[in-house]
Amino acid sequence: MHELLQNIESIHTTSMGIDRIKKNLKLADIDAVKYCKEIILNPNAYILREGKNWYVKLNDTVLTINAYSYTIITAHLLKE
């Protein structure tokens, strides 16, 4: 099993991170961390570790997660 998936319960973010994720992904009253975990757990998600970060891509969404603290740093939509 993938290391990031093994540590899914450790994934979290800061209050500023929640605001940034909601703004960037255009989420309203949705639990941003739960939403990101669902992306990570999706069998179609592409997960890559580069240096100190994990990058998770699913469709047009990319998450950046610190590989040591499992903090979601940011999330954004890919531009067309």
N, C-alpha and C positions, 0 to 999 in steps of 0.2 A: 504494500500500500504506500502511496505517496506520502512523504513526510508532512506536507502541508495538511493533507487530509487526516493524518494521524493526530494532528494538533488542532483540529477544527474547534474544539471547545475553548482553546486559548485565544482565539481570534477576537479582537476587540478594537475599539478606537477611542479617541478623545471626544469631548463635547465639540471642539472645533472641527474634528474629523467628521463627526456626524453632520454638522452643518455643511461642510464642504462636499461630502458625498451626496447629500440630498440636493444641493444646488446643482452640482455637475451632472447628476443622473436624472434631474428633474423629478425627484420623488416628493410626494406631499407628506401625508401622515402615515408613513411606512417606517417600520423599524429598519434603519439603514444597515445595522450589523447583521441582522437576520437575512435581509435581502442579499448582502454580499456573501454570506455563508451558503445561501442557496445557489448562487452563481458558482462558487468554488466546488460544491458538491455535485453540480451538474455533470453527467458523464461526458458531455460534449465540450466541456471547458478545457482550454489549452493552458497548462501550468508550466512555467519556466522560472528557474532561479538564476538570477544574474547578480553576482556579488552579494550585497547585503539585503537584496529585495527579492520577493517572489512577485511574478507578474501573472495574472490570471485573465485570460481573454475568453469571452463568450459572445458570439455575434458581434455587436458593435460596442461592447462594454469591456473596459480594461481596468482591473484593480491592481493597485500597488500595495504590497504588504511587507513590512519589515520581517526579515527571516529569523531574527533573534527574539524579538519581543512579540511577534505576531500581531502587531498593531497595523490596522488598515491606515495607510498614509493618505491615499487618495483614490478616487475612482473617476473615470471620465468616459465619455462617448467618443468613438472614433469619428472623425469628420469624413464625410462622403467625398 
